[in-house]
C-alpha cells in the first residue's frame, strides 16, 4: 500500500468526520455515491466463542442514498426534535487499514470509530464505538463512499437515537 494513497483516504475520512461534527449534512451527502448501501447490522451476545455475534439478517438500518437524503433533509425541518437544541458531537476515526479491490478505482477501508454526543446542559454523554467497513471509490478525481457497514461493539446501544450518521 502506497503511503500517499493511505494519506489521501485518511484525510477524506477526517473531512467526512469534520462535516458531520459541524452539522454540514448536505455537504456530507456529496461524499456518498448514488448507489451507496449504508447499514448497521445487529450485534448480539452469544456464549459460543466460535460463532459470530453479528446478525446480518437484522439491522438498525439498511439505507440507500434516497433514505439517507430523507434523513438529512428532515434535520433541516422544525419537526427534527432530536436536534433541538442541536447536540454537540464528535466522530473519532482511527486504525485505518486500506486494501485494493478487484476494481482499480475502489478500495476496501476498515476503520475504528468512536462517536460521542452531548445534549444541552445534560451531564450524560452518549457514545457508540466499533468498526466500519467501507468501499471508497474514486469518481472524477474525488473520493466517495460507495458502501458502509457499521459494526457496533455494543449489543445494547445506549444512545437516544441513530440520527448521527456513523
Secondary structure, DSSP 8 states (H G I E B T S, - for coil): --HHHHHHHHHHHHHHHHHHHTT-HHHHHTTEEEEEEEEEEEE---S-SSS--EEEEEEEEEE-HHHHHHHHHHHTSTT-GGGSS--EEEEEEEEEEEEE-SSTTEEEEEEEEEEEEE-TT-S-EEEEEEEEEEEEEEETTEEEEEEEEEEES-SS--SS-STT--
